[in-house]
């Protein structure tokens, strides 16, 4: 499938915070936006409630992501492309 560029305008501080969180999750901002777009299309709605939760523990999320990454390396799936991951998930 052909890839295209997509430009998003946002406040510089917001971009910095988003980029940092994505890095903590072990993904790029582009990957995060692609995940969001796929979820919106699949569910035909915004796939989450919009609310503030001060109890979110980012270090716990990073720990879980690191564990998943280690498992992917162990299982030989760490180098899968986004297309390969989607084929695995959606069976296409």
C-alpha positions as CSV (number, residue, x, y, z in Angstrom):
1,X,0.0,0.0,0.0
2,X,1.3,3.4,-0.9
3,X,2.5,5.7,1.9
4,X,1.6,9.4,1.9
5,X,2.8,12.3,4.0
6,X,0.3,13.8,6.5
7,X,0.9,17.1,8.2
8,X,-0.6,18.0,11.6
9,X,-0.4,21.4,13.1
10,X,-0.2,21.6,16.9
11,X,1.3,23.8,19.6
12,X,5.0,23.2,20.1
13,X,4.6,22.3,23.8
14,X,1.9,19.7,22.9
15,X,4.1,18.2,20.2
16,X,7.0,17.9,22.6
17,X,4.9,16.2,25.3
18,X,3.3,13.9,22.7
19,X,6.7,13.0,21.2
20,X,8.1,12.2,24.7
21,X,5.1,10.0,25.6
22,X,5.4,8.1,22.3
23,X,9.1,7.5,22.9
24,X,8.2,6.2,26.4
25,X,5.7,3.8,24.7
26,X,8.5,2.7,22.3
27,X,6.9,4.1,19.2
28,X,7.1,7.1,16.9
29,X,4.5,9.8,16.7
30,X,3.7,8.6,13.2
31,X,3.0,5.1,14.5
32,X,0.8,6.5,17.3
33,X,-1.3,8.5,14.8
34,X,-1.6,5.5,12.5
35,X,-2.9,3.4,15.4
36,X,-5.4,6.1,16.2
37,X,-6.6,6.4,12.6
38,X,-7.0,2.6,12.3
39,X,-9.0,2.5,15.5
40,X,-11.3,5.3,14.4
41,X,-12.0,3.6,11.1
42,X,-12.5,0.2,12.7
43,X,-14.8,1.4,15.4
44,X,-16.3,4.3,13.5
45,X,-15.9,6.6,16.5
46,X,-13.2,8.1,18.7
47,X,-12.0,4.9,20.4
48,X,-11.7,6.3,23.9
49,X,-13.3,8.5,26.5
50,X,-11.8,11.9,26.7
51,X,-11.1,12.5,30.4
52,X,-8.3,13.5,32.7
53,X,-6.8,10.8,34.9
54,X,-4.0,11.9,37.2
55,X,-3.4,8.3,38.2
56,X,-1.8,7.2,34.9
57,X,1.6,5.8,35.7
58,X,3.9,6.4,32.7
59,X,6.8,4.5,34.2
60,X,4.5,1.4,34.5
61,X,3.4,1.8,30.8
62,X,7.1,2.1,29.8
63,X,7.9,-1.1,31.8
64,X,5.1,-3.0,30.0
65,X,6.2,-1.7,26.6
66,X,9.8,-2.7,27.4
67,X,8.6,-6.2,28.3
68,X,6.6,-6.5,25.1
69,X,9.6,-5.3,23.1
70,X,11.8,-8.0,24.9
71,X,9.3,-10.7,24.1
72,X,9.2,-9.6,20.4
73,X,13.0,-9.8,20.2
74,X,12.9,-13.2,21.9
75,X,10.2,-14.4,19.5
76,X,11.9,-13.0,16.4
77,X,9.1,-10.6,15.6
78,X,10.8,-7.3,16.6
79,X,11.6,-6.4,13.0
80,X,8.1,-6.7,11.6
81,X,6.9,-3.8,9.5
82,X,3.6,-2.1,10.1
83,X,2.1,-3.9,7.1
84,X,3.2,-7.3,8.5
85,X,1.8,-6.4,12.0
86,X,-1.5,-5.5,10.4
87,X,-1.6,-8.7,8.4
88,X,-1.0,-10.6,11.6
89,X,-3.8,-8.7,13.4
90,X,-6.4,-8.5,10.6
91,X,-5.4,-11.7,8.6
92,X,-5.1,-9.8,5.4
